[in-house]
C-alpha cells in the first residue's frame, strides 16, 4: 500500500524542483504579486512583519489546538495511567492570550519604530532615506548587518516605513533562501537551546516554556520575554546573513510559525512535516514532545543532524564519574 504522504511529497518535490530549475516559469506571477504588495502602504510599514507574524500565529495555532482537542487519539504525551481517548483538558481562554499577544508585540514594535530596516537588494541610499538620514552621507555603507537607529527629529519622530527592493526575487532565490534560512535557524537555535538548558541563569528563564502538564500548541508561545526576543533575533539573523529578499521574509513567517506550532502540537499527525521530508531528516513533534517530557535531549527544533551528532559525541566521549 502506497504511503499517504507519497502524493504530497511528489507535489512538493515537483513544485520546488521546477521553481529552482525553471525560474522563468514563475517570474510573471512573482512580478505581478510583488508589484501589488509594493504599492501597499501596509506592506511598506515598518511594523508589517510584527503584525503579519501575529496574524499568521492567530490562524495556525488555534487550528492545531482545535485538532488536538477533537482528536485525543493523536496525543503523544499521555501518562501511563491515563486513557489516550479521554478529551483534552481545556486550553487557555482568550483573555490571558490577548495579554500574551501584547507582551509579544510590545518589544518588537519598539524595535520596528526605532531601528532602520535593512533588506537584501535595497540601495543603501533608500535605507538612509527611510531612516531620516541624508542619502549622500551614509554611515551605513558597508555595514549591512549592523543595527542602525532611526534619526529622530520633530519631522520624523519614528521609523514608520521600510525601504524595499525595487524588483522581485526569482523563484530560485525564494526557494533557496527559504531553505537556507530554515537550516541556519535550526543550527543557531540548537546551540542557543542547549545553552538555555545547560547554563543555570538561562535555564531559569527557559523553565517557563516547560511549565505545563502536557505539551500542546499553545505552549509554542509560552516564553519568557527574553527568550522570545532571542527567538525572533535568531530568525532575523538567519534571514539577514544570506541577504534574503523581503518577499522571502514574508513567506518565511508562515512556514516558520507552522513548523514551530507543529513541533509543539503534541500530536502524531499523518501529514506532519517530518512525514513529508525524507526519513531521518526531521525531528517533528515526537522528538520535541520527548524533549518537553524529559528535557535531557533533542534540542534541535526542526531537523536531526545536530542532535544526532551530539548523541554520537556523547557515546564516543563518556563522562567519567
NULO-742233 format. One record per residue: residue number from 0; x, y, z of N, C-alpha, C in turn. Coordinates in pm, whole numbers, always signed. Example, Ala and Ser with C-alpha at 12.3 -4.5 7.8 and 13.67 -1.06 7.14 Angstrom:
<recs>
REC   vexdren   n.east   n.north     n.up   ca.east   ca.north    ca.up   c.east   c.north     c.up
REC         0    +1319      -569     +780     +1230       -450     +780    +1320      -330     +780
REC         1    +1285      -225     +708     +1367       -106     +714    +1290        +3     +787
</recs>
This chain:
<recs>
REC   vexdren   n.east   n.north     n.up   ca.east   ca.north    ca.up   c.east   c.north     c.up
REC         0      +84      -120       +0        +0         +0       +0      +87      +125       +0
REC         1      +55      +221      -89      +135       +342     -101     +122      +428      +24
REC         2     +230      +495      +56      +231       +585     +172     +132      +698     +150
REC         3      +58      +740     +255       -38       +850     +239      +27      +984     +207
REC         4     +159      +994     +231      +227      +1120     +202     +302     +1115      +69
REC         5     +285     +1005       -7      +357       +992     -134     +321     +1103     -231
REC         6     +189     +1125     -251      +146      +1229     -346     +186     +1369     -299
REC         7     +165     +1404     -171      +212      +1536     -125     +363     +1552     -143
REC         8     +438     +1445     -119      +583      +1452     -138     +618     +1480     -284
REC         9     +550     +1409     -374      +576      +1429     -517     +539     +1570     -560
REC        10     +423     +1619     -514      +378      +1753     -549     +475     +1858     -498
REC        11     +520     +1841     -372      +614      +1935     -313     +748     +1931     -386
REC        12     +794     +1810     -415      +921      +1796     -486     +918     +1856     -625
REC        13     +809     +1832     -698      +798      +1888     -834     +789     +2040     -832
REC        14     +713     +2094     -736      +698      +2239     -727     +832     +2306     -695
REC        15     +899     +2255     -592     +1026      +2315     -552    +1133     +2292     -658
REC        16    +1135     +2171     -715     +1233      +2142     -818    +1217     +2229     -941
REC        17    +1092     +2248     -986     +1069      +2332    -1104    +1097     +2479    -1073
REC        18    +1071     +2522     -949     +1099      +2661     -911    +1249     +2690     -915
REC        19    +1329     +2588     -882     +1475      +2605     -885    +1528     +2591    -1028
REC        20    +1479     +2492    -1098     +1533      +2461    -1232    +1480     +2553    -1341
REC        21    +1354     +2597    -1328     +1292      +2678    -1433    +1229     +2805    -1375
REC        22    +1308     +2897    -1322     +1254      +3017    -1259    +1172     +3106    -1353
REC        23    +1200     +3097    -1484     +1126      +3180    -1580     +977     +3147    -1581
REC        24     +942     +3022    -1543      +801      +2983    -1541     +722     +3062    -1438
REC        25     +788     +3096    -1329      +719      +3161    -1218     +736     +3313    -1214
REC        26     +829     +3365    -1297      +862      +3507    -1286     +745     +3601    -1315
REC        27     +662     +3576    -1418      +549      +3667    -1440     +456     +3678    -1319
REC        28     +427     +3565    -1255      +340      +3568    -1138     +406     +3641    -1022
REC        29     +537     +3619    -1004      +609      +3686     -897     +614     +3837     -918
REC        30     +630     +3878    -1044      +635      +4022    -1074     +501     +4088    -1046
REC        31     +392     +4022    -1081      +259      +4077    -1053     +234     +4084     -904
REC        32     +268     +3977     -833      +248      +3973     -688     +329     +4082     -619
REC        33     +455     +4094     -659      +541      +4192     -591     +500     +4335     -624
REC        34     +458     +4359     -746      +411      +4494     -782     +289     +4532     -699
REC        35     +205     +4433     -671       +84      +4459     -591     +120     +4494     -447
REC        36     +205     +4411     -383      +239      +4436     -242     +328     +4560     -228
REC        37     +410     +4586     -328      +500      +4703     -323     +421     +4833     -320
REC        38     +304     +4832     -383      +220      +4952     -387     +139     +4972     -259
REC        39     +145     +4875     -170       +64      +4881      -47     +137     +4955      +65
REC        40      +71     +5052     +123      +130      +5124     +237     +142     +5032     +359
REC        41      +54     +4932     +368       +61      +4836     +479     +188     +4753     +469
REC        42     +219     +4707     +347      +338      +4625     +326     +464     +4707     +348
REC        43     +458     +4836     +319      +576      +4922     +335     +596     +4969     +478
REC        44     +499     +4947     +564      +509      +4993     +703     +619     +4917     +777
REC        45     +688     +4987     +865      +797      +4924     +941     +746     +4816    +1035
REC        46     +620     +4824    +1071      +561      +4728    +1166     +496     +4608    +1095
REC        47     +508     +4600     +964      +437      +4496     +889     +470     +4355     +939
REC        48     +598     +4323     +952      +636      +4185     +985     +586     +4144    +1124
REC        49     +585     +4237    +1217      +536      +4205    +1352     +389     +4166    +1347
REC        50     +308     +4249    +1282      +164      +4220    +1276     +136     +4100    +1185
REC        51     +214     +4083    +1081      +199      +3968     +992     +223     +3838    +1071
REC        52     +326     +3837    +1155      +355      +3720    +1237     +242     +3690    +1334
REC        53     +189     +3794    +1398       +79      +3776    +1493      -44     +3719    +1422
REC        54      -75     +3771    +1304      -192      +3724    +1229     -175     +3577    +1190
REC        55      -57     +3543    +1140       -31      +3405    +1099      -40     +3311    +1219
REC        56      +18     +3351    +1331       +11      +3268    +1451     -134     +3252    +1498
REC        57     -210     +3362    +1490      -350      +3360    +1535     -437     +3270    +1446
REC        58     -390     +3239    +1326      -462      +3148    +1237     -417     +3003    +1259
REC        59     -284     +2981    +1260      -231      +2845    +1263     -250     +2778    +1399
REC        60     -214     +2847    +1506      -217      +2782    +1637     -357     +2737    +1680
REC        61     -463     +2821    +1665      -597      +2771    +1702     -642     +2652    +1620
REC        62     -599     +2642    +1494      -635      +2526    +1413     -573     +2398    +1471
REC        63     -448     +2408    +1512      -382      +2293    +1575     -446     +2262    +1710
REC        64     -477     +2366    +1787      -538      +2347    +1918     -673     +2277    +1906
REC        65     -753     +2319    +1808      -885      +2257    +1786     -869     +2111    +1743
REC        66     -769     +2085    +1659      -747      +1948    +1613     -708     +1858    +1730
REC        67     -622     +1907    +1818      -582      +1828    +1934     -700     +1803    +2027
REC        68     -782     +1906    +2047      -897      +1893    +2137     -998     +1792    +2086
REC        69    -1010     +1779    +1954     -1112      +1690    +1897    -1055     +1556    +1851
REC        70     -923     +1538    +1867      -862      +1411    +1827     -767     +1361    +1935
REC        71     -820     +1326    +2052      -733      +1283    +2162     -651     +1159    +2130
REC        72     -693     +1081    +2031      -618       +961    +1996     -482      +993    +1933
REC        73     -463     +1119    +1892      -336      +1160    +1832     -233     +1205    +1936
REC        74     -274     +1217    +2060      -187      +1270    +2164      -60     +1187    +2181
REC        75      +52     +1257    +2201      +181      +1191    +2218     +218     +1175    +2366
REC        76     +201     +1283    +2444      +247      +1285    +2583     +137     +1239    +2677
REC        77      +98     +1112    +2667        -7      +1056    +2752      +58      +982    +2868
REC        78      +14     +1012    +2989       +68       +945    +3106      +31      +797    +3104
REC        79     +113      +715    +3170       +93       +570    +3167      -44      +529    +3220
REC        80      -93      +600    +3322      -220       +562    +3383     -338      +638    +3326
REC        81     -316      +702    +3211      -421       +786    +3154     -471      +727    +3023
REC        82     -599      +736    +2999      -660       +687    +2876     -637      +788    +2764
REC        83     -573      +746    +2656      -541       +839    +2547     -665      +886    +2472
REC        84     -779      +821    +2494      -901       +864    +2425     -979      +967    +2505
REC        85     -935      +997    +2627     -1005      +1098    +2707     -991     +1235    +2642
REC        86    -1092     +1320    +2654     -1083      +1454    +2595     -968     +1533    +2654
REC        87     -913     +1619    +2572      -803      +1706    +2617     -853     +1802    +2725
REC        88     -767     +1837    +2822      -803      +1942    +2917     -828     +2073    +2844
REC        89     -906     +2160    +2905      -937      +2289    +2843     -811     +2371    +2824
REC        90     -805     +2441    +2710      -691      +2527    +2682     -713     +2665    +2745
REC        91     -609     +2746    +2737      -616      +2881    +2794     -724     +2961    +2725
REC        92     -801     +3037    +2803      -909      +3118    +2749     -854     +3242    +2679
REC        93     -938     +3311    +2597      -889      +3423    +2516     -828     +3539    +2595
REC        94     -883     +3575    +2713      -836      +3695    +2783     -687     +3690    +2814
REC        95     -635     +3585    +2881      -492      +3580    +2904     -410     +3569    +2777
REC        96     -470     +3516    +2672      -398      +3503    +2545     -381     +3639    +2478
REC        97     -477     +3730    +2500      -462      +3866    +2448     -345     +3934    +2518
REC        98     -335     +3914    +2649      -222      +3969    +2725      -91     +3911    +2674
REC        99      -90     +3781    +2644       +28      +3714    +2589      +69     +3777    +2456
REC       100      -33     +3806    +2372        -6      +3868    +2242      +53     +4007    +2256
REC       101       +0     +4085    +2349       +51      +4221    +2372     +195     +4217    +2424
REC       102     +223     +4118    +2510      +359      +4102    +2563     +456     +4070    +2450
REC       103     +409     +3992    +2353      +492      +3958    +2237     +515     +4081    +2148
REC       104     +409     +4156    +2124      +415      +4266    +2028     +497     +4384    +2079
REC       105     +482     +4419    +2207      +539      +4543    +2260     +689     +4562    +2230
REC       106     +777     +4467    +2267      +920      +4489    +2240     +954     +4492    +2092
REC       107     +878     +4416    +2012      +905      +4414    +1868     +863     +4545    +1802
REC       108     +751     +4601    +1847      +709      +4731    +1794     +811     +4839    +1830
REC       109     +868     +4828    +1949      +971      +4924    +1989    +1088     +4920    +1892
REC       110    +1130     +4799    +1856     +1238      +4784    +1758    +1195     +4833    +1620
REC       111    +1074     +4799    +1580     +1022      +4840    +1449    +1024     +4991    +1432
REC       112     +990     +5062    +1538      +972      +5208    +1531    +1098     +5287    +1561
REC       113    +1206     +5216    +1595     +1331      +5286    +1628    +1450     +5244    +1542
REC       114    +1444     +5125    +1481     +1558      +5074    +1405    +1529     +5076    +1255
REC       115    +1631     +5105    +1177     +1618      +5106    +1032    +1613     +4963     +980
REC       116    +1518     +4933     +893     +1505      +4801     +832    +1605     +4790     +717
REC       117    +1678     +4678     +716     +1778      +4656     +611    +1752     +4523     +543
REC       118    +1723     +4529     +413     +1691      +4408     +337    +1784     +4396     +217
REC       119    +1807     +4270     +176     +1887      +4245      +57    +1824     +4306      -67
REC       120    +1908     +4363     -152     +1859      +4421     -278    +1812     +4564     -266
REC       121    +1823     +4624     -147     +1779      +4763     -128    +1902     +4854     -134
REC       122    +1902     +4957     -219     +2014      +5052     -222    +2033     +5118      -86
REC       123    +2159     +5139      -47     +2189      +5198      +84    +2125     +5336      +96
REC       124    +2120     +5409      -17     +2060      +5542      -13    +1912     +5536      +27
REC       125    +1841     +5434      -21     +1700      +5419      +15    +1684     +5385     +162
REC       126    +1773     +5301     +215     +1770      +5271     +358    +1792     +5398     +439
REC       127    +1889     +5479     +393     +1920      +5603     +465    +1800     +5697     +467
REC       128    +1733     +5711     +353     +1616      +5798     +345    +1505     +5750     +438
REC       129    +1485     +5618     +443     +1379      +5565     +529    +1409     +5591     +676
REC       130    +1539     +5603     +709     +1579      +5628     +847    +1601     +5774     +878
REC       131    +1559     +5863     +782     +1569      +6008     +802    +1713     +6058     +800
REC       132    +1798     +5991     +718     +1937      +6036     +701    +1955     +6095     +562
REC       133    +2060     +6173     +547     +2097      +6227     +417    +2154     +6113     +333
REC       134    +2092     +6081     +220     +2139      +5967     +139    +2279     +5987      +81
REC       135    +2328     +6112      +78     +2461      +6140      +24    +2571     +6130     +129
REC       136    +2530     +6107     +255     +2629      +6095     +362    +2587     +5976     +450
REC       137    +2613     +5860     +396     +2557      +5738     +457    +2661     +5666     +541
REC       138    +2636     +5661     +671     +2727      +5590     +762    +2704     +5439     +758
REC       139    +2591     +5398     +698     +2558      +5255     +693    +2630     +5181     +581
REC       140    +2696     +5254     +493     +2758      +5190     +377    +2858     +5083     +420
REC       141    +2845     +4964     +365     +2933      +4854     +400    +2906     +4796     +538
REC       142    +2794     +4831     +597     +2763      +4787     +734    +2621     +4731     +736
REC       143    +2593     +4640     +644     +2456      +4594     +621    +2395     +4524     +742
REC       144    +2473     +4438     +809     +2416      +4359     +917    +2409     +4433    +1050
REC       145    +2489     +4536    +1066     +2490      +4608    +1194    +2362     +4688    +1211
REC       146    +2305     +4692    +1332     +2182      +4769    +1355    +2209     +4919    +1347
REC       147    +2111     +4993    +1297     +2122      +5139    +1285    +1995     +5204    +1337
REC       148    +2012     +5300    +1424     +1898      +5372    +1480    +1842     +5473    +1379
REC       149    +1712     +5490    +1382     +1647      +5597    +1309    +1698     +5731    +1360
REC       150    +1710     +5831    +1270     +1749      +5966    +1314    +1623     +6041    +1355
REC       151    +1605     +6055    +1486     +1481      +6111    +1540    +1482     +6264    +1532
REC       152    +1379     +6319    +1468     +1358      +6463    +1461    +1210     +6492    +1481
REC       153    +1175     +6619    +1495     +1033      +6654    +1508     +956     +6617    +1381
REC       154    +1023     +6630    +1266      +958      +6595    +1139     +945     +6444    +1121
REC       155    +1038     +6368    +1180     +1038      +6222    +1167    +1070     +6159    +1302
REC       156     +970     +6156    +1392      +996      +6109    +1529    +1011     +5958    +1541
REC       157     +962     +5883    +1440      +968      +5737    +1447     +998     +5678    +1310
REC       158    +1050     +5554    +1311     +1074      +5480    +1187     +941     +5415    +1147
REC       159     +872     +5475    +1052      +738      +5426    +1018     +731     +5350     +887
REC       160     +833     +5364     +804      +834      +5292     +676     +963     +5213     +662
REC       161     +964     +5121     +568     +1083      +5042     +539    +1114     +5051     +391
REC       162    +1240     +5065     +358     +1281      +5068     +218    +1281     +4926     +163
REC       163    +1223     +4909      +45     +1207      +4775      -13    +1280     +4762     -146
REC       164    +1319     +4640     -184     +1385      +4620     -313    +1291     +4660     -427
REC       165    +1346     +4719     -533     +1259      +4762     -644    +1208     +4648     -731
REC       166    +1276     +4533     -726     +1237      +4420     -812    +1215     +4294     -728
REC       167    +1134     +4201     -777     +1108      +4078     -702    +1225     +3980     -715
REC       168    +1230     +3879     -629     +1331      +3774     -645    +1284     +3676     -752
REC       169    +1372     +3588     -793     +1331      +3478     -879    +1277     +3365     -790
REC       170    +1206     +3272     -850     +1156      +3158     -771    +1273     +3076     -717
REC       171    +1384     +3073     -791     +1502      +3001     -743    +1556     +3067     -617
REC       172    +1566     +3200     -619     +1611      +3271     -500    +1518     +3246     -381
REC       173    +1388     +3251     -406     +1291      +3231     -299    +1309     +3095     -232
REC       174    +1314     +2990     -311     +1323      +2854     -257    +1455     +2834     -184
REC       175    +1565     +2874     -247     +1697      +2852     -186    +1714     +2937      -60
REC       176    +1665     +3061      -63     +1676      +3146      +57    +1590     +3093     +171
REC       177    +1470     +3045     +139     +1384      +2989     +243    +1449     +2866     +305
REC       178    +1500     +2777     +220     +1563      +2654     +270    +1686     +2688     +354
REC       179    +1769     +2778     +303     +1893      +2813     +375    +1862     +2879     +510
REC       180    +1765     +2969     +513     +1733      +3040     +637    +1679     +2946     +744
REC       181    +1599     +2847     +703     +1546      +2750     +799    +1659     +2661     +853
REC       182    +1749     +2619     +766     +1862      +2535     +809    +1954     +2615     +902
REC       183    +1980     +2741     +868     +2065      +2825     +954    +2000     +2845    +1090
REC       184    +1870     +2876    +1089     +1799      +2895    +1217    +1804     +2767    +1300
REC       185    +1781     +2655    +1237     +1782      +2527    +1307    +1917     +2505    +1377
REC       186    +2025     +2546    +1311     +2158      +2527    +1368    +2186     +2624    +1482
REC       187    +2161     +2753    +1460     +2193      +2850    +1565    +2102     +2832    +1686
REC       188    +1974     +2793    +1661     +1885      +2772    +1775    +1925     +2649    +1853
REC       189    +1981     +2548    +1789     +2027      +2430    +1860    +2125     +2470    +1971
REC       190    +2223     +2554    +1936     +2323      +2594    +2035    +2263     +2689    +2140
REC       191    +2173     +2776    +2096     +2103      +2864    +2189    +2019     +2782    +2287
REC       192    +1948     +2684    +2235     +1862      +2598    +2317    +1946     +2515    +2414
REC       193    +2058     +2464    +2366     +2148      +2388    +2452    +2195     +2474    +2569
REC       194    +2228     +2599    +2539     +2271      +2692    +2646    +2158     +2720    +2744
REC       195    +2034     +2727    +2693     +1919      +2750    +2780    +1902     +2638    +2882
REC       196    +1946     +2518    +2846     +1933      +2405    +2938    +2056     +2385    +3025
REC       197    +2172     +2423    +2974     +2296      +2393    +3044    +2341     +2503    +3140
REC       198    +2311     +2628    +3111     +2354      +2740    +3196    +2244     +2774    +3296
REC       199    +2274     +2773    +3425     +2171      +2790    +3529    +2083     +2913    +3512
REC       200    +2143     +3029    +3485     +2063      +3152    +3472    +1968     +3144    +3353
REC       201    +2019     +3096    +3239     +1936      +3083    +3120    +1831     +2973    +3139
REC       202    +1867     +2868    +3213     +1771      +2760    +3238    +1652     +2811    +3319
REC       203    +1677     +2902    +3411     +1568      +2960    +3490    +1472     +3037    +3400
REC       204    +1527     +3108    +3302     +1444      +3182    +3206    +1365     +3084    +3119
REC       205    +1433     +2978    +3075     +1371      +2881    +2983    +1267     +2793    +3052
REC       206    +1276     +2781    +3185     +1187      +2690    +3258    +1039     +2727    +3238
REC       207    +1011     +2853    +3209      +872      +2896    +3184     +813     +2818    +3067
REC       208     +895     +2791    +2967      +848      +2721    +2847     +813     +2574    +2878
REC       209     +871     +2520    +2985      +849      +2380    +3021     +748     +2363    +3133
REC       210     +685     +2472    +3178      +586      +2463    +3285     +448     +2434    +3227
REC       211     +420     +2306    +3207      +291      +2266    +3153     +268     +2120    +3188
REC       212     +143     +2080    +3192      +111      +1941    +3221     +135     +1851    +3103
REC       213      +87     +1893    +2988      +101      +1814    +2865     +126     +1910    +2751
REC       214     +225     +1880    +2668      +257      +1970    +2558     +137     +1984    +2464
REC       215     +113     +2106    +2420        +3      +2135    +2328      +39     +2260    +2249
REC       216      -33     +2290    +2143        +6      +2401    +2055      +23     +2536    +2125
REC       217      -50     +2560    +2232       -41      +2689    +2300      +92     +2708    +2372
REC       218     +166     +2599    +2393      +297      +2609    +2458     +398     +2678    +2366
REC       219     +370     +2681    +2237      +462      +2741    +2139     +506     +2880    +2183
REC       220     +413     +2961    +2228      +443      +3100    +2264     +447     +3123    +2415
REC       221     +455     +3015    +2492      +469      +3028    +2637     +617     +3048    +2669
REC       222     +661     +3172    +2658      +803      +3203    +2666     +827     +3326    +2753
REC       223     +941     +3328    +2821      +987      +3450    +2885    +1018     +3553    +2776
REC       224    +1000     +3679    +2807     +1017      +3785    +2707    +1158     +3784    +2647
REC       225    +1260     +3751    +2728     +1397      +3750    +2677    +1420     +3632    +2582
REC       226    +1361     +3518    +2613     +1373      +3404    +2522    +1298     +3431    +2392
REC       227    +1183     +3495    +2403     +1105      +3527    +2284    +1182     +3622    +2193
REC       228    +1246     +3721    +2252     +1328      +3813    +2172    +1446     +3739    +2109
REC       229    +1504     +3646    +2185     +1615      +3567    +2130    +1571     +3488    +2009
REC       230    +1454     +3428    +2016     +1400      +3350    +1905    +1381     +3438    +1781
REC       231    +1323     +3557    +1802     +1298      +3649    +1691    +1429     +3699    +1631
REC       232    +1525     +3734    +1716     +1653      +3785    +1667    +1731     +3677    +1591
REC       233    +1722     +3553    +1637     +1789      +3444    +1565    +1724     +3420    +1429
REC       234    +1592     +3431    +1423     +1522      +3417    +1295    +1564     +3529    +1200
REC       235    +1574     +3651    +1252     +1617      +3764    +1170    +1761     +3746    +1123
REC       236    +1847     +3699    +1213     +1986      +3674    +1176    +1994     +3572    +1062
REC       237    +1914     +3466    +1073     +1916      +3360     +972    +1874     +3411     +834
REC       238    +1787     +3511     +832     +1745      +3571     +706    +1845     +3676     +658
REC       239    +1896     +3757     +749     +1985      +3867     +711    +2122     +3820     +666
REC       240    +2172     +3712     +728     +2308      +3667     +698    +2324     +3624     +553
REC       241    +2213     +3586     +489     +2219      +3547     +347    +2157     +3653     +258
REC       242    +2124     +3771     +315     +2070      +3881     +235    +1936     +3848     +173
REC       243    +1847     +3787     +250     +1717      +3745     +197    +1635     +3862     +145
REC       244    +1566     +3840      +35     +1473      +3937      -22    +1355     +3954      +73
REC       245    +1294     +4069      +74     +1182      +4095     +165    +1064     +4001     +137
REC       246    +1048     +3956      +12      +941      +3861      -19     +972     +3724      +42
REC       247    +1100     +3689      +46     +1141      +3566     +115    +1103     +3575     +262
REC       248    +1129     +3691     +323     +1096      +3710     +464     +945     +3697     +488
REC       249     +867     +3749     +394      +721      +3743     +408     +671     +3600     +403
REC       250     +730     +3517     +317      +692      +3376     +308     +754     +3293     +420
REC       251     +867     +3339     +471      +933      +3270     +582     +842     +3265     +705
REC       252     +768     +3373     +730      +687      +3382     +852     +586     +3268     +863
REC       253     +497     +3244     +763      +403      +3132     +779     +470     +2996     +788
REC       254     +580     +2977     +713      +650      +2849     +720     +712     +2830     +858
REC       255     +775     +2933     +910      +840      +2929    +1040     +739     +2906    +1153
REC       256     +630     +2981    +1151      +526      +2966    +1254     +465     +2826    +1247
REC       257     +437     +2779    +1126      +380      +2645    +1110     +472     +2539    +1169
REC       258     +602     +2547    +1141      +697      +2450    +1195     +703     +2455    +1347
REC       259     +704     +2577    +1403      +709      +2591    +1548     +585     +2532    +1615
REC       260     +468     +2563    +1560      +344      +2511    +1618     +337     +2360    +1598
REC       261     +383     +2312    +1485      +377      +2169    +1456     +459     +2088    +1557
REC       262     +580     +2134    +1590      +663      +2056    +1682     +609     +2064    +1825
REC       263     +528     +2168    +1855      +467      +2180    +1987     +323     +2126    +1989
REC       264     +280     +2065    +1880      +139      +2025    +1868      +99     +1916    +1966
REC       265     +195     +1833    +2007      +162      +1721    +2094      +86     +1611    +2023
REC       266      +90     +1612    +1890       +15      +1514    +1811     +106     +1438    +1715
REC       267      +77     +1312    +1695      +143      +1231    +1594      +56     +1236    +1468
REC       268      +82     +1335    +1384        -4      +1358    +1268      +45     +1282    +1146
REC       269      -50     +1235    +1069       -17      +1159     +948      +55     +1246     +846
REC       270      +18     +1378     +845       +77      +1469     +747     +170     +1571     +812
REC       271     +234     +1534     +923      +331      +1625     +983     +447     +1649     +888
REC       272     +518     +1761     +907      +627      +1793     +814     +737     +1686     +819
REC       273     +750     +1619     +935      +850      +1513     +946     +816     +1393     +859
REC       274     +687     +1379     +825      +646      +1270     +736     +671     +1307     +589
REC       275     +665     +1437     +559      +684      +1483     +421     +831     +1478     +378
REC       276     +921     +1505     +474     +1064      +1504     +442    +1117     +1360     +441
REC       277    +1232     +1338     +378     +1291      +1202     +378    +1313     +1151     +520
REC       278    +1300     +1022     +537     +1311       +959     +669    +1446      +992     +734
REC       279    +1439     +1032     +861     +1561      +1061     +937    +1604     +1205     +932
REC       280    +1541     +1287     +848     +1580      +1427     +837    +1520     +1512     +948
REC       281    +1390     +1493     +975     +1315      +1588    +1058    +1294     +1536    +1199
REC       282    +1299     +1628    +1295     +1273      +1594    +1435    +1124     +1572    +1457
REC       283    +1043     +1667    +1414      +898      +1654    +1425     +847     +1663    +1568
REC       284     +717     +1642    +1582      +651      +1658    +1712     +690     +1548    +1810
REC       285     +726     +1428    +1762      +761      +1319    +1853     +885     +1352    +1934
REC       286     +990     +1396    +1866     +1114      +1429    +1937    +1093     +1547    +2031
REC       287    +1018     +1646    +1984     +1002      +1765    +2069     +913     +1735    +2189
REC       288     +817     +1646    +2171      +734      +1603    +2284     +820     +1532    +2388
REC       289     +910     +1446    +2340     +1003      +1377    +2431    +1088     +1479    +2505
REC       290    +1135     +1582    +2432     +1218      +1685    +2496    +1141     +1755    +2608
REC       291    +1015     +1788    +2583      +936      +1857    +2685     +901     +1766    +2802
REC       292     +892     +1638    +2779      +863      +1544    +2887     +985     +1521    +2977
REC       293    +1105     +1515    +2915     +1224      +1477    +2990    +1329     +1588    +2998
REC       294    +1337     +1674    +2895     +1429      +1788    +2898    +1576     +1753    +2895
REC       295    +1611     +1632    +2850     +1750      +1589    +2855    +1817     +1577    +2718
REC       296    +1739     +1574    +2612     +1798      +1566    +2478    +1699     +1620    +2375
REC       297    +1738     +1615    +2248     +1657      +1667    +2137    +1637     +1818    +2150
REC       298    +1748     +1890    +2137     +1745      +2036    +2149    +1722     +2105    +2015
REC       299    +1741     +2032    +1907     +1726      +2089    +1773    +1578     +2100    +1740
REC       300    +1531     +2214    +1686     +1387      +2231    +1665    +1329     +2153    +1548
REC       301    +1392     +2160    +1431     +1327      +2109    +1310    +1390     +1983    +1251
REC       302    +1523     +1973    +1260     +1592      +1860    +1198    +1662     +1775    +1303
REC       303    +1739     +1675    +1258     +1800      +1579    +1349    +1952     +1586    +1355
REC       304    +2014     +1655    +1263     +2158      +1640    +1241    +2241     +1677    +1363
REC       305    +2214     +1791    +1424     +2294      +1834    +1539    +2269     +1746    +1660
REC       306    +2143     +1708    +1682     +2112      +1619    +1795    +2179     +1483    +1777
REC       307    +2175     +1431    +1656     +2239      +1302    +1629    +2391     +1312    +1650
REC       308    +2450     +1426    +1608     +2594      +1446    +1628    +2627     +1456    +1776
REC       309    +2540     +1522    +1853     +2562      +1535    +1997    +2555     +1398    +2066
REC       310    +2457     +1315    +2026     +2445      +1181    +2083    +2567     +1096    +2047
REC       311    +2611     +1107    +1923     +2730      +1031    +1879    +2852     +1072    +1961
REC       312    +2868     +1204    +1980     +2982      +1255    +2055    +2976     +1209    +2200
REC       313    +2853     +1209    +2258     +2836      +1167    +2397    +2873     +1020    +2415
REC       314    +2841      +936    +2315     +2873       +794    +2323    +3024      +771    +2308
REC       315    +3087      +853    +2223     +3230       +838    +2200    +3313      +895    +2315
REC       316    +3255      +991    +2388     +3328      +1058    +2496    +3246     +1052    +2625
REC       317    +3231      +934    +2683     +3151       +923    +2805    +3211     +1001    +2920
REC       318    +3124     +1060    +3001     +3170      +1137    +3115    +3218     +1042    +3223
REC       319    +3340     +1066    +3271     +3395       +981    +3377    +3340     +1023    +3512
REC       320    +3292      +930    +3590     +3235       +958    +3721    +3332      +913    +3831
</recs>
